[in-house]
Amino acid sequence: MKRVYTNNRQGISTKMTCLRNCKKYIISTAEDPRGPWQLAIFPITFEIPFLYGHVDYSHPFVGPISETFNEAEVVHGKVETIVKDQLPEMWLITMHGC
C-alpha cells in the first residue's frame, strides 16, 4: 500500500490489494469543484509492476462523501482497511458507517 497526496492537498490516492480476492484497486479521494470531497474505487484490470497498469475507470465503486479535507483523509483511511480486508460485495455494507 502506498498513499500519495497530490498537489497541495487536492487529492489522495492509494493502490491497494484486497487480501480476500488478491485483486488490486486504486482508491481515489478528490475535491469536487462544485462541492464536497468524493471517494471512488477503481479496479486495476491489468498490470506490469513498475511499468504499466490499466485501470478500469468506467465502473468505479463510489464511496462516502466528506465535507473537509481532514474528514476525507480519515474516511480514506477507513476505506483502505475495508478494501484490504473485505470482498467488494461487502464494501457498501461495511462503508455505511464511515
N, C-alpha and C positions, 0 to 999 in steps of 0.2 A: 504494500500500500504506500502510495506517495501522494500527499496532499500538496496541491500547487495553488498559491494565491496569485491572481492576475492583477495587473496594473492598478496599484493604489486601491486595493480592496473593492475592485469591481466585480470579482467573482472568485469562486472556489471550485476546484476540480480535483477529483480523486479517481485513480484507477484501482479497482478492487477485483478480487477473485472470490466468488461465492464458494465456500467450503463444502456446501451440500451438493452442488452440481458441477463444480470445477469450471464454470464459465466465468468470463471476465466482463466487467461493466465499467462504464465511466459515470461517475456521479458528478453532476454539474449544478452549482448554485450560482445564479446570476441575478442582478437587479434589473427588473423590467423598467424601461424608461417611463412607462405610464403608471407605474405603481410599485407594489411590494417585491420582495425577493422571492424567486421561484426556484424550485428544485426539480431536476429531471434525471432519470437514469437511462442510459443508452447501452444496449448490448454491443460488445465488440464481436463482430462476426468472423473476422479472420485477422491473424496477427503473425508477423515475423518479428520476434523481440528485437528491440533497438533499431529496427529498420523501417517497419511498415505496420500499420494497423488499420483495418477498415471498421468503422463504427456505423451501425445502423441508426441513422438519425430520423428515419421515417416512422419508427414505432417507439417513441420514448415512454417510459413509465413516469408519470408526473406525480411528484410528491407534495409535501406540505409547503405552504406559503408562509413567509416571515415578513414582519414589518421593518426590522432594522438589521444591519449587518451583524451585530452581536448575536441576535436571536437566530439569524440564518446560519451562523457559524456553529452554534450549539445544535441546531436541528441537523445540519450537515453531518456532524459527528455522530449523532444518534442513528442517522440513516446509514452511515458507513458500517456500523455494527450490525444493523438489520440485514443489509445486503450480504455481509460476510457470513452471517450465521443462519439465515433463513432462505428457503426456496422462494423464487419470485411469486409463486401463488399466494404466499403468506405475507408479502410485503405490505399490501394495502391494509390488512387487518392489524398488523403489528405497528404500522406508522400512524394509525388512528390516534394514538396517544401522544404523538410528537408535537 
